[in-house]
Amino acid sequence: MQNTISKTYNDTNKKVYRYSENNSLLDYIERRLRNIFSEEISSSNSIFIHVKPSVIHKIALFMSNNITRSCAVGIAGETASGKSTIALDIINTIETFAQEYCIKNAITRINTDDYYYDRSDMVKKAGSFAEFAKHYDLDVPEALELELMKKHIKSLLFGNTVYLPEYDMSGTAIRRDNVKLATPSKIIISEGLFTLTDKVVDAFDFKIYVDVSASTQKERFYKRAQERGLGDSADEVYENASNKAKTHIHPTAEKADIILSGEVDRESYRQFINKLLGLIKEVHFKTPVLS
């Protein structure tokens, strides 16, 4: 997909931007962000496949405190696309920064998978999760209580604490409700198959889709299937997941502000997040250079 941030920005990448009373903090941050994004897009192994130009201005609004409330980030993609790994790397990198600068409540994770409906009785009746999976479709949005997830995100954005559910992914299909305390934080981040589907997508300020090649996704899927004990049902589950993704997941990429590659080395994601955090450090933890 053609990147929509023009690489002509490279002409200004060498400049050092400064801001004054006539050059607002918002303008300064937005220019610096355009540099950071342009450099990454132009790199030989960029984490980006597609970026909407408008997303940079919105990030600048939050970074400059023109928008003072928390922001919500939603990450979606096919099974085994790398979305969970990317989300965790983002969280860990931000938490490390927050610890260094004594920032409280920097980021809260909401796992979309925790909103699968409890189907433990059906698993017991089937005799195993593998048998259950043959007759119950986990690869449609209706398998999750996305309305509850949206309610929890909105509540956090309004500054309220909430208790989140927890779904057992080991093969019991048990969901325990109201078990994980989530506190309001500067960033609410959620990832999952159906994070950008209609019932929940408008809860997010920033929408991210993780894309991956079919070969890589399949390899990862079967490795995970073995770990989860899907056995002979793995082929059927994979075929169903792939078919349902065409209907329920692939179209959500059109709603994304950013499409990421799920195959880039993890360190590249961490380095990019650290560049964004470096800008926050520059404008909020140092005396700005005025011109």
QUIHUKA-V216226 format. One record per residue. N is the residue number from 1. RES is the residue in one small letter. OMEGA is omega as a letter, one per 20 degrees, with the letter a starting at -180 (* if undefined). BURIAL is + if it has 9 or more other ideal C-beta (glycine too) atoms within 8 Angstrom, else -. Layout:
BEGIN
n res omega burial
N RES OMEGA BURIAL
N RES OMEGA BURIAL
END
This chain:
BEGIN
n res omega burial
1 m a -
2 q r -
3 n a +
4 t r -
5 i a +
6 s r -
7 k r +
8 t r -
9 y a +
10 n r +
11 d a -
12 t a +
13 n a +
14 k a -
15 k r -
16 v a -
17 y r -
18 r r +
19 y a +
20 s r -
21 e a -
22 n a -
23 n a +
24 s r -
25 l r +
26 l r +
27 d a +
28 y a +
29 i a +
30 e r +
31 r r +
32 r r +
33 l r +
34 r r +
35 n a +
36 i a +
37 f a +
38 s r +
39 e a +
40 e r +
41 i a +
42 s a -
43 s a -
44 s a -
45 n a -
46 s r +
47 i a +
48 f r +
49 i a +
50 h r +
51 v r +
52 k a -
53 p a -
54 s a -
55 v a +
56 i r +
57 h a +
58 k r +
59 i a +
60 a r +
61 l r +
62 f a +
63 m a +
64 s a +
65 n r -
66 n r -
67 i a -
68 t a -
69 r r -
70 s r +
71 c a +
72 a a +
73 v r +
74 g a +
75 i a +
76 a r +
77 g r +
78 e r +
79 t r +
80 a r +
81 s a +
82 g a +
83 k a +
84 s r -
85 t r -
86 i r +
87 a a +
88 l r -
89 d r +
90 i a +
91 i a +
92 n a -
93 t r +
94 i r +
95 e r +
96 t r -
97 f a +
98 a r +
99 q a -
100 e a -
101 y r -
102 c r -
103 i a +
104 k r -
105 n a -
106 a a +
107 i r +
108 t r +
109 r r -
110 i a +
111 n a +
112 t a +
113 d a +
114 d a +
115 y r +
116 y r +
117 y r -
118 d r +
119 r a +
120 s r +
121 d r -
122 m r +
123 v r +
124 k a -
125 k a -
126 a r +
127 g r -
128 s r -
129 f r +
130 a r +
131 e r +
132 f a +
133 a r +
134 k a +
135 h r -
136 y a +
137 d r -
138 l a -
139 d r +
140 v a -
141 p a +
142 e r -
143 a a +
144 l r +
145 e a -
146 l r +
147 e r -
148 l r +
149 m r +
150 k r +
151 k r -
152 h r +
153 i a +
154 k r +
155 s r +
156 l r +
157 l r +
158 f r -
159 g a -
160 n r -
161 t r -
162 v r +
163 y a +
164 l r +
165 p r +
166 e a +
167 y a +
168 d a +
169 m a -
170 s r -
171 g r +
172 t a -
173 a r +
174 i r -
175 r r +
176 r a +
177 d r -
178 n a -
179 v a -
180 k r -
181 l r -
182 a a +
183 t r -
184 p a +
185 s a +
186 k r -
187 i r +
188 i a +
189 i a +
190 s r +
191 e r +
192 g a +
193 l a +
194 f a +
195 t a +
196 l r +
197 t a +
198 d a -
199 k a -
200 v a +
201 v a +
202 d r -
203 a a +
204 f r +
205 d a -
206 f a +
207 k a +
208 i r +
209 y r +
210 v a +
211 d a +
212 v r +
213 s a -
214 a a -
215 s r -
216 t r +
217 q a +
218 k r +
219 e r -
220 r a +
221 f a +
222 y r +
223 k r -
224 r r +
225 a r +
226 q r +
227 e a -
228 r r +
229 g r -
230 l r +
231 g a -
232 d a -
233 s a +
234 a a +
235 d a -
236 e r +
237 v a +
238 y r +
239 e r -
240 n a +
241 a a +
242 s r +
243 n a -
244 k r +
245 a r +
246 k a -
247 t a -
248 h a +
249 i a +
250 h a +
251 p a -
252 t r +
253 a a +
254 e a -
255 k a -
256 a r +
257 d a +
258 i r +
259 i a +
260 l r +
261 s r +
262 g a +
263 e a -
264 v r +
265 d a -
266 r a +
267 e r -
268 s r +
269 y a +
270 r r +
271 q a -
272 f r +
273 i r +
274 n r +
275 k r +
276 l r +
277 l r +
278 g r -
279 l r +
280 i r +
281 k a +
282 e a +
283 v a +
284 h a -
285 f r -
286 k r -
287 t a -
288 p r +
289 v a -
290 l r -
291 s * -
END
